[in-house]
Amino acid sequence: MRRLIGSLVVMVFALTLMVGVAHANPASNLNDFTDTKDYWAAQVIAQSNALGIVRGYPGNVFKPRDPVIRVDMLIILIRSLGLEEQANAVNVETLNLQFPSDVNYGKGHISLAADRGIIDKTRISSMEFRKPATRLEVAVLTAIALKLPDDPTPLSFTDLGDIPAIYHGKIAALVNKGIMSGTPGNMFEPNRSVTRAEMTSLVGNMLTSGDVDPYPGRYQIAKIISLNPTQGTISAQAGTVTRTYTLASTYRTYRGGKLVSLTGLLPGENAVIVLNEDGKAGYLAYTTAAVRDGIVGTTDTFTGTIQALRLDAQVKLELKRTTGAIVTLPLGAGAKITQNGVTKDLTTLTGGQTVEVKVVNGLVTEIRLNPVTTPSLTSAKSYVVNKYLDYFTVHHDNGTNSQVDLTAGLSFIRNGVTTGYHALSRGTAIELVKSGTTVTAVKILDEPSKVFGRVTSVRSDRFTIKDDDGIELSYDFESNVSIRDEDNRRLEVDEIKVDDNVEAQLSSSGKISHIKVLTSAAELEGIVTYIRTTSSPRIRIELKNGTEKTYYIVSSVKVKRDSTTLDLEDVREGDLVELTLNRNDEVSEINIKTSTATSGTLTDLRLTSSTKRITVERSSSSRTTYDLASNVLVKRGSSTLDLNDLMIGSTVEVKVSSNKVTEIKVTGDQDITIEGEIRRVNTSSKWIEIRQSSGNEFRLYFESSPTIRDEDGSSIGIGDLRNGWEVKLQLRIGDIRRLDVIYS
């Protein structure tokens, strides 16, 4: 299935979306739609309408039988996630998105859906948003929106063959959670359109399952304690908390899909209670669902993991509760943030942290950070290269570049205050805060903006550069532009050359005020990991930072080693080379260094043939095989070893000269994973001898309490091991901590 995602998604929902936008926390202005009375979905339509997730059309109609079109489906999903205010705040003009001409509303919702990975941003311009959504489309997009993992449970629908296998897991996840179900005849009907009533029904199922809670505290499932129609109150209990609610001036009560009076509900029964923004009950309905662990009293506590901190009209905390539901909680004025009793500020709230949140009357009053699971953070200074809908690219201070995905937990901070993605622009100076390798926050720095790239054209008053993303951009010079080379020597404009790599500082007017020439003629140095000399010649090199780059080679390429002119065929994998690129990013010159050193994992060793070889896998996962010099030196620290002492799986550093390895330095062979064939087993002394594919043999001792598993994963003892078995060993300080039998 193509993505609207290529096509779209789901099963039975019920939408009530009308052209226009909703308030972030809409009041429950209940409508008695003239076309839903006695309709099977009347109750769920009233419920979602009370929450502001769906609405009707002029003339007080809902059109429940009409198909829900794709744009309306996305709007309902975004509202169900509690993201309506964010969608309304999206400035689509800054996102460079191309919408189909017939999309005249919902652009913010579409943009936000793409931003959160629900739909594919690259296909927005070709999506037919006015087309009815199919059950398959609704199903897939709903599962993605809820971030449900694929469920491996087999589906039993009789038309299973009509459902692409790639989506079975998503549909199974929805079915097993009760969010979706089949149609009569045990069918799924993936290509049938979804009606507005069905879409609303799906919303009701998500609310019941607890997978969505768009306005925390307003949707509750509680046990009825007492009803007082005269005073207009209802008392309900969840857990140990009992609260008495005042009925709204206009409220609706349902039982079994039918409108009933308040006394149609009975004490001791469970009921769904939907509050309006004033905290009054506007919708009540009998339910057999379990009491919800939600905000029923004036005060409650949530625990969960921070997804994001959002600065809308009001600062809000997006929290994934321990129940799995994602809720958006508005922060009250003076909300207290503490960790280990120490007061913190908003900048300490980052994605991935586990917290306990105290909520009073629907507002967060206190956030307690869990010190145990708070990740250790690192930071790196960078500059924004380009902004895209669901990610942005950055140029780091060390000259490298990368992509930052707009994950749910990513926050943006300026001067200690949370802001949004809109605050970034091309060249903005930022600090990326990381937990491990994951970017959790972006701090916007009060520094001049800078752009980086390779000069493609230059004249006296402006130049054009190609940035890290391959996009060409032209900039005018300030009249007093300052230009320096890499040694900080002053240059004139006419000394800037095509193919120079530059760092350019922008003035407040967007012109270039300072230029630093970083390298001339686009020279790159790295280790060759792949070379193709015929039919579209190309070369791939690993740079010093571990990243790999591939470039096409011009037919007239010049190849040199020192002052000697060579042929392209003389370039070999493993060579340290310096590449010169032309303005089309093609290699015009290759300078082979006479020697190099590279490090990685020893993955293969051939010692039995006339030409001895070693294969090394680098951190980038690229592998290179080298011939060994006849007098190759092998060392571990200050000790000299033989080639027979080399263990496949060790980490090594090899030095290459004249295309042959002249030195191998073992940097790690104590805490590694290796494989080999058992040659001997000694149960009394608890050791085994293994032979690796190189022919080298090693005696290795077991730890005092090793883990030993057979091919089926069952535990066995040392005495159960047999000669000839292929095994994988995990070593710790040189001893076997775990042995897994690969083949017996």
C-alpha positions, 0 to 999 in steps of 0.5 A: 500500500502506498503512503498517505502514507501511500494510501492511508488507514483503518477500520470503523470510526466516527468523525464529526469534523466541520470546516474550521478549527476548534479551540484548544480546550473546547467547551461542551456545547452539545448539539442535538443533531437532527440526523442522529436521533435513534442512530446506532452511533448517536451516543458516541457522537454526543460523547466526542462532540462534548469533548470537541473532537467532532462537530456538525454542519450548519443546520444542526446536522452531523451527516453520520452516513457520509464518508469521512474524507482524509483531511477530516480523518487526520484532523480527528486523529490530531484532536484525539491526541490533544494536539488541536492547539498545536495544529492551529499554531502551525505557520505553514507558510514557513514550512515550504510545503506544497498542498494540493489546490483543493485543500482549503482547511486543515493544513496545520493538522496535515503538517503536524501529522507529517511532523509526527510521522503519521503521514509521509511529508514527501507525498503531501503535494500528491495526496488526495485529501478530499478523497474518502478514507478507507478502513485500511488507511484509517487503521494504519494511520491510527496505529501509527498515531498511537505509536502502537507496536505491531502485534504478531497475533495472526488475523482471521479475516476471510478477506485477509488476502486483500490486506497487505501483509506489512500492515497485519501487525498494525491491524492486529494491534487495534483489533486486540485493544478493542479499538477496531473490529471486523465487519459481518461475515468476519471480513475487514473490507480494507478498501471500503470507505469509513463513515463519519459515524464509524470514525467517531466510534473509533474515537470512542474506543480509543477513549475507552481503552485509555489510548487517548486522553486529549483533555486530561481530567475532562473524560472520566470513568467512575462509579456512581455514588449518588444522583440528585436531579433536583440539585443538579449534581452527581457524585462519583468515585474512582479509587478512593476519591469521591467527587460531586459534580454540578450538571451543566445547564445543557447536559445529555445522559445516555444508556444503551445508545438511547437518551435517558433522564439522569435517573436512568443511571443507577448508584453502583454502576459505572459511568462515563462523565465528560466535563466541560471547560468549567468543570461541569458534567455535560455528558453522562453515559452508562458503561461496563468499562472499568473505572479509569485511573484519572482525575476524578477528584480536584487533585490527582497525580500522574506518573509517566515519561516526558514526551515534550514540553510545548509552548503554546498559548500556555506551557504544556507538558506532553506525558506518556502515562504508565498506562500507555496513554499520551496526555497533554497537561497545561502548567499552572502559574508557578508550577513547582519543579523539583528533583531530590528536593531541589527546585529546578526550572523548565530547562531541566524538563527533557524528553525521556525523563520519568516524572510524577506530576501533581494536577489540581483542577486540571492544571499542573502544580508540581513536577517531581523528576525521578533522579534514578532514570534521568539520563546523563546529558551531553551537548554540542554546538551546531548551526541549522543548515535547513529545516524540513517538516519532520527533521532539520539538518545541522552543521557541527562545530567539528565540521561534520553534519547530521540530521535531527528528527523532530521526535515527540520528546524534542524540546526547543529552549531560548533564554530558558523559556520553551519555544517551538520549531518555528524559532529555528531558521537557516544558520541559527546557532544552537546547542544540541542536548543529548541523552546518549545518542538521542537529541532531547533538547535544542537550546537556541544561542544568542549568537550570530547565524552562520552558513557553511558550504562550498563556493560554486560562483563568486563575484564582487558583491555576492557569492553562491554556495552549495550547503551540506544538503547540496542546496545552492544559496546566494548571499549578498556581501556587506560593503565592509565584508571581512574575509580570512583564510584558515590561518587568519590571514586577510583576503580580498573578495577576488581571492575567494575561489570556486570550490573553496569551503567557507564559513560565512557569518550573517548580519541582521539584514541577512547579508554576509559580514564575515567569511572564513575560508576553511579549505581550498579546492574542496580537499577531503582526506579519508580511507578508501572503503570502496573503489570502482574503476569502470562503468561510472567510476566512483570512490567511497572514503571514510572521513576522520569522524567515521562518516562515509562519503561516496563521490563519482570520479571524472574520466580525466581524474589525476592520480598521484603518490608524492610526485609519481603519476599513477592510474586509477587502478592503482588506488586500493581499498585501505589507502589513505587518500586526499580527494579534490572535488570539482564544482559538481562534487566529482573527484578531479584528483586523488593523492595517495598517501604513502602510509596510513593507520586504520582501526576496527575489528579483526573479522578475518585472518588468512595465514595458510595461503601464500599471500597472507591477508587480514580483514578489518571492519571499521566503526562504519561497518565497512570492511577492507582486506589487506595483504600482510607484509612479509615482515609485519610487526604484531604488538599488544602494548609493549609486547611483540606477538606472532600472527598465530596470537591474533584472535578474530574478534579482537580490535586492532589498529593496522598501519599500511605502507605501499598497499601492505600492512606493516604493523598490527597493534592489538588494542582489545582482546579481553572483553570481546565476542568471538567464534570458533570450533571446540577442540578440547574440553577440560571439565576439572580445570574448566577450560576449552580450546577452540580453533578459529577459521584462521587456524589459530587455537586458543585455550580459554577459561570459564568464569566461576558462574558462566552462562552456557546455552545449547542451540535451543537456548536451554542451559547446559553444563561444561561437561555437556560440551563436545569437540567439533561444536561451533560456539560463540563466546563472550569474554570478560577480562579474557575469561568466558562469561557466556557460551552459545552453541551455534552448531553441534 
